[in-house]
Amino acid sequence: MERPLLGRGSALCCSYSSLKAWLPLLSWAPRYRLKWLQMDLLAGLTVGLTTVPQALAYAEVAGLPVQQSLFWTAKIGNHVRSLLCLHGGFVYTLLGTSKDVTLGPTAIMSLLCFSVVGGQPHRAVLLSLLCGLIQAGMGLLRLGFLLDFISYPVIKGFTCAAAVTIGFGQVKNILGLEGIPHDFVLEVYYTFYKIPEARIGDVVLGLLSLSVLVMLVFMKKGLGSDDAPSCSTAIARRLVWTAATTPPTSDTTANGTVVTFGEIVEDFGGGLAVIPFMGLLESIAIAKAFASQNDYRIDANQELLAIGVTNIMGSFVSAYPVTGSFGRTAVNSQTGVCTPAGGIVTSVIVLLSLAFLMPAFYYIPKAALAAVIICAVAPMVDYQVVAKMWRIRKLDLVPFVVTFLMSFWEVQYGIVGGVAVSGVLLLYHTARPQIKVSDPGMLVMELGSGLSFPATEYLSHRIHTQALQASPPRSVVLDCHHVSVIDYTVVSELRDLLRQFKLREVQLVFSRLQPSVLEVLLAADLQDFRHTDSVEAALQMETESLLDE
């Protein structure tokens, strides 16, 4: 009778372990300590006090009503009922694996959202739903490795361009200008063209706000803590206060024309791929950085799921897409947060702010919000990275420059263009591996990297020109100690090369083959296949062959 009970207990343990993998809350909540609560309260309070101003500011960047970054009210008759609060902090506490990460609207995501939905609130909500479904799906399918194909130069090129675009886009609000187009080139032109129309009050308020924020930055540096929290580096987390409603699957234009779901998705275009990927990339990069700094590990695929579910749930309360916030995460970490529960405290702080200060949000001047945005994005312009790339690897400047310049045309095109260029460079190095040639009595060719099917033609060309077409033809030792995998195309090309060497009465000898590669070549049953454990043994083999002749 005990065996079934033991088996049942084992099954329960396995089930609980699986549940903990999907709900990380179960890993830390049972061992929660009182001293952790004190630190989580402090961190949540500190982060919460910096939430509202930038949440409003980034709604402005996204071209959405400023309340959409914090709340969305449902009007019933003549009453406004606040029925449900759903905050990214609550969802991430359940599903996230990083104690430091905070989710919310960021400068980059807000700019991307504007480039896709053009300031249309209902489409922003639908975009949040679709982004969440894509992100959660990637997490469930364990596709987090796809983010590895977005290189650092592409990320830096995009963030630098985004910072310039966002920062200059707020100059019109500092100057109090109206009627400025959103296209970057036209925006630059008309901003300078309309400077004589600037309103003195907005200019004074904007410059005064900028001066105060810059002064706070220098005060922070003077205290000797580059990572200390400041209002110029905090980025708002999303809060939505609303009645839960189904995300819209259609839209109606001003003239009454109904736009179907398919037409909306078609209008989203490439942005529907770029925004989920950038959201995931930004959040996971932040999570990994702070996990390394604070000596713990995250589960990238679980992070994808957490962000995806946050965006899905957010769409039901009329929010736009969010991701991890670097500035807010830095604040969270530096104030000593111990668990993801700090996000709940921040959520409560923002809720209380909305409950008592909501009418005042309407009167926040655009010039003041513009100053907050400019100070927040200014550190993103990392001009030093250009010099670093030049010193380390000049070719990395190509995807950086392509991404940077194309992002001024359309931000999603900049990312796609940069990834495409990075992909071409990656494929080029795969197709043109380094081959080190030496001649200690016979031709030795050392492959500097792996050998896959795009490289077969290049390898064959080098062997033909330097050995088979020489007069007289020469034997070759192919040093393969860097080659760990080969495919059918490579084996076919090697079979042809062995035949060519035999026709010319010279040898092709393979040296230092990895066991997995040797096993494949032996299974291929290549004629005249010779291999040695070292280059010296291959040279000795060639010497003995010449003596026999």
GIHUGI-V869625 format. One record per residue. N is the residue number from 1. SS is DSSP state (H for helix, E for strand, L for the rest). OMEGA is omega in radians with two decimals (* if undefined). Layout:
{{N,SS,OMEGA} {N,SS,OMEGA}}
//
This chain:
{{1,L,-3.07} {2,H,-3.08} {3,H,3.08} {4,H,3.13} {5,H,3.09} {6,H,3.12} {7,H,3.13} {8,H,3.11} {9,H,3.11} {10,H,3.12} {11,H,3.12} {12,H,3.11} {13,H,3.12} {14,H,3.14} {15,H,3.14} {16,H,3.10} {17,H,3.11} {18,H,3.13} {19,H,3.10} {20,H,3.12} {21,H,-3.13} {22,H,3.12} {23,L,-3.11} {24,L,3.08} {25,H,-3.11} {26,H,-3.14} {27,H,-3.07} {28,H,-3.10} {29,H,-3.11} {30,H,-3.13} {31,H,-3.14} {32,L,-3.08} {33,L,-3.11} {34,H,-3.13} {35,H,3.05} {36,H,-3.13} {37,H,3.13} {38,H,-3.13} {39,H,3.12} {40,H,3.09} {41,H,3.14} {42,H,-3.13} {43,H,-3.14} {44,H,3.12} {45,H,-3.13} {46,H,-3.13} {47,H,-3.11} {48,H,-3.11} {49,L,3.14} {50,L,-2.99} {51,H,-2.89} {52,H,-3.05} {53,H,-3.10} {54,H,3.03} {55,H,3.09} {56,H,-3.10} {57,H,-3.08} {58,H,2.97} {59,H,3.08} {60,H,3.10} {61,H,-3.14} {62,L,-3.13} {63,L,-3.09} {64,L,3.04} {65,L,-3.01} {66,H,-3.13} {67,H,-3.06} {68,H,3.08} {69,H,-3.13} {70,L,-3.07} {71,L,3.06} {72,L,-3.01} {73,L,3.09} {74,E,-3.11} {75,E,3.10} {76,E,-3.04} {77,L,3.12} {78,L,-3.08} {79,E,3.04} {80,E,-3.07} {81,E,3.06} {82,L,-2.95} {83,L,-3.01} {84,E,3.04} {85,E,3.07} {86,E,-3.02} {87,E,3.11} {88,H,3.14} {89,H,3.14} {90,H,-3.10} {91,H,-3.10} {92,H,3.09} {93,H,-3.14} {94,H,-2.92} {95,H,-3.04} {96,L,-3.14} {97,L,3.12} {98,L,3.11} {99,L,-3.01} {100,L,-2.96} {101,L,2.98} {102,L,-3.14} {103,E,3.10} {104,E,3.08} {105,L,3.10} {106,L,-3.13} {107,H,-3.08} {108,H,-3.12} {109,H,3.12} {110,H,3.10} {111,H,3.10} {112,H,3.13} {113,H,3.13} {114,H,-3.11} {115,H,-3.10} {116,H,-3.04} {117,H,3.06} {118,L,3.07} {119,L,3.12} {120,L,-3.01} {121,H,-3.09} {122,H,3.11} {123,H,3.08} {124,H,3.12} {125,H,3.11} {126,H,3.09} {127,H,3.10} {128,H,3.12} {129,H,-3.09} {130,H,3.09} {131,H,3.13} {132,H,3.13} {133,H,3.12} {134,H,-3.10} {135,H,3.13} {136,H,3.09} {137,H,3.10} {138,H,3.12} {139,H,-3.13} {140,H,-3.13} {141,L,3.12} {142,L,-3.10} {143,L,-3.13} {144,H,-3.13} {145,H,-3.12} {146,H,3.14} {147,H,-3.13} {148,H,-3.10} {149,H,3.03} {150,L,-2.99} {151,L,-3.14} {152,H,3.10} {153,H,3.10} {154,H,-3.14} {155,H,-3.11} {156,H,3.09} {157,H,-3.14} {158,H,-3.09} {159,H,3.09} {160,H,3.13} {161,H,3.13} {162,H,3.13} {163,H,3.12} {164,H,-3.13} {165,H,-3.11} {166,H,-3.10} {167,H,-3.14} {168,H,3.12} {169,H,3.12} {170,L,3.13} {171,H,-3.14} {172,H,3.11} {173,H,3.04} {174,H,-3.09} {175,H,-3.13} {176,L,-3.11} {177,L,3.11} {178,L,3.05} {179,L,3.11} {180,L,3.13} {181,L,-3.08} {182,L,3.06} {183,L,-2.94} {184,H,-3.10} {185,H,3.12} {186,H,3.13} {187,H,3.11} {188,H,-3.09} {189,H,-3.04} {190,H,3.07} {191,H,3.10} {192,H,-3.11} {193,H,-3.05} {194,L,3.12} {195,H,3.10} {196,H,-3.14} {197,H,-3.10} {198,L,-3.14} {199,L,-3.02} {200,H,-3.11} {201,H,3.12} {202,H,-3.13} {203,H,-3.13} {204,H,-3.12} {205,H,-3.12} {206,H,-3.13} {207,H,3.10} {208,H,3.11} {209,H,3.10} {210,H,-3.11} {211,H,-3.13} {212,H,-3.13} {213,H,3.10} {214,H,3.11} {215,H,3.10} {216,H,3.10} {217,H,-3.14} {218,H,3.06} {219,H,3.12} {220,H,3.13} {221,H,3.13} {222,H,3.10} {223,L,3.06} {224,L,3.13} {225,L,-3.11} {226,L,-3.09} {227,L,-3.12} {228,L,-3.11} {229,L,3.04} {230,L,-3.07} {231,L,3.11} {232,L,3.13} {233,L,3.14} {234,L,3.12} {235,L,-2.95} {236,L,2.98} {237,L,-3.11} {238,L,2.93} {239,E,3.09} {240,E,-3.13} {241,E,-2.92} {242,E,2.92} {243,L,-3.11} {244,L,3.13} {245,L,3.10} {246,L,3.11} {247,L,-3.11} {248,L,3.10} {249,L,3.06} {250,L,-3.12} {251,E,3.13} {252,E,-3.13} {253,L,-3.10} {254,L,-3.13} {255,L,3.06} {256,L,3.13} {257,L,3.13} {258,E,3.10} {259,E,-3.06} {260,L,3.12} {261,H,-3.14} {262,H,3.14} {263,H,3.11} {264,H,3.14} {265,H,3.10} {266,H,3.10} {267,H,3.10} {268,H,3.09} {269,L,-3.09} {270,L,3.12} {271,H,3.14} {272,H,3.04} {273,H,-3.06} {274,H,-3.03} {275,H,3.09} {276,H,-3.12} {277,H,-3.13} {278,H,3.09} {279,H,3.13} {280,H,-3.10} {281,H,-3.11} {282,H,-3.07} {283,H,-3.10} {284,H,3.08} {285,H,3.11} {286,H,-3.12} {287,H,3.14} {288,H,-3.12} {289,H,-3.09} {290,H,3.04} {291,H,3.09} {292,H,-3.12} {293,H,-3.06} {294,L,2.97} {295,L,2.95} {296,L,-3.07} {297,L,3.08} {298,L,3.04} {299,L,-3.04} {300,H,-3.12} {301,H,3.07} {302,H,3.07} {303,H,3.08} {304,H,-3.14} {305,H,-3.11} {306,H,3.13} {307,H,-3.13} {308,H,3.14} {309,H,3.09} {310,H,3.14} {311,H,3.09} {312,H,-3.14} {313,H,3.12} {314,H,-3.12} {315,H,3.13} {316,L,3.07} {317,L,2.97} {318,L,3.08} {319,L,3.10} {320,L,-2.97} {321,L,3.13} {322,L,3.08} {323,E,3.11} {324,E,-3.11} {325,L,-3.11} {326,H,-3.10} {327,H,-3.14} {328,H,3.11} {329,H,3.09} {330,H,3.09} {331,H,-3.12} {332,H,-3.10} {333,H,-3.07} {334,H,3.12} {335,L,2.94} {336,L,3.12} {337,L,-3.08} {338,L,-3.11} {339,L,3.07} {340,L,3.14} {341,L,3.08} {342,H,3.11} {343,H,3.12} {344,H,3.13} {345,H,3.11} {346,H,3.14} {347,H,-3.14} {348,H,3.13} {349,H,-3.12} {350,H,3.09} {351,H,3.12} {352,H,3.10} {353,H,-3.14} {354,H,-3.09} {355,H,-3.03} {356,H,-3.05} {357,H,-3.04} {358,H,-3.14} {359,H,-3.10} {360,H,-3.10} {361,H,-3.10} {362,L,-3.01} {363,L,3.10} {364,L,-3.07} {365,L,3.09} {366,H,-3.13} {367,H,3.13} {368,H,3.09} {369,H,3.13} {370,H,3.11} {371,H,3.11} {372,H,-3.12} {373,H,-3.10} {374,H,3.13} {375,H,-3.13} {376,H,-3.06} {377,H,-3.10} {378,H,3.13} {379,L,-3.13} {380,L,3.12} {381,L,-3.06} {382,L,-3.11} {383,L,-3.11} {384,H,-3.10} {385,H,3.12} {386,H,3.13} {387,H,3.13} {388,H,3.11} {389,H,3.14} {390,H,-3.13} {391,H,-3.02} {392,H,-3.11} {393,L,-3.03} {394,L,-3.08} {395,L,3.11} {396,H,3.10} {397,H,-3.12} {398,H,3.10} {399,H,3.10} {400,H,-3.10} {401,H,3.13} {402,H,3.13} {403,H,-3.10} {404,H,-3.07} {405,H,-3.10} {406,H,3.13} {407,H,3.08} {408,L,3.05} {409,L,3.00} {410,L,-3.02} {411,H,-3.13} {412,H,3.08} {413,H,3.11} {414,H,3.14} {415,H,-3.13} {416,H,3.13} {417,H,3.12} {418,H,3.11} {419,H,3.13} {420,H,3.13} {421,H,3.10} {422,H,3.11} {423,H,3.11} {424,H,3.12} {425,H,3.12} {426,H,3.13} {427,H,3.13} {428,H,3.14} {429,H,3.06} {430,H,-3.11} {431,H,-3.13} {432,L,-3.13} {433,L,3.09} {434,L,3.11} {435,E,3.14} {436,E,-3.07} {437,E,3.05} {438,E,-3.05} {439,E,3.10} {440,L,-3.11} {441,L,2.98} {442,L,-3.04} {443,E,3.09} {444,E,3.11} {445,E,-3.14} {446,E,3.11} {447,E,-3.07} {448,L,3.14} {449,L,-3.12} {450,L,-3.12} {451,L,3.11} {452,L,-2.94} {453,H,3.11} {454,H,-3.06} {455,H,-3.02} {456,H,-3.11} {457,H,3.13} {458,H,3.12} {459,H,-3.14} {460,H,3.13} {461,H,3.14} {462,H,-3.14} {463,H,3.14} {464,H,-3.04} {465,H,-3.05} {466,H,-3.09} {467,H,-3.02} {468,H,-3.12} {469,L,3.09} {470,L,3.14} {471,L,-0.05} {472,L,3.09} {473,L,-3.06} {474,L,3.03} {475,L,-3.06} {476,E,2.94} {477,E,-3.14} {478,E,-3.12} {479,E,-2.99} {480,L,-3.03} {481,L,3.06} {482,L,-3.07} {483,L,-3.12} {484,L,-3.12} {485,L,3.00} {486,L,-3.11} {487,L,-3.05} {488,H,3.14} {489,H,3.12} {490,H,3.14} {491,H,3.14} {492,H,-3.14} {493,H,3.11} {494,H,3.09} {495,H,3.13} {496,H,3.12} {497,H,3.10} {498,H,3.11} {499,H,3.12} {500,H,3.11} {501,H,-3.14} {502,H,3.12} {503,H,-3.11} {504,L,3.07} {505,L,3.01} {506,L,-3.01} {507,L,2.95} {508,E,-3.06} {509,E,3.12} {510,E,-3.07} {511,E,3.05} {512,L,3.12} {513,L,3.01} {514,L,-3.12} {515,H,-3.13} {516,H,3.13} {517,H,3.12} {518,H,3.14} {519,H,3.13} {520,H,-3.10} {521,H,3.08} {522,H,3.12} {523,H,-3.14} {524,L,3.08} {525,L,3.13} {526,L,3.10} {527,L,3.12} {528,L,3.12} {529,L,3.13} {530,E,3.11} {531,E,3.12} {532,E,-3.14} {533,L,-3.13} {534,L,3.10} {535,H,-3.13} {536,H,3.12} {537,H,3.10} {538,H,3.10} {539,H,3.10} {540,H,3.12} {541,H,3.13} {542,H,3.11} {543,H,3.12} {544,H,3.13} {545,H,3.13} {546,H,3.11} {547,H,3.12} {548,H,3.14} {549,L,*}}
//
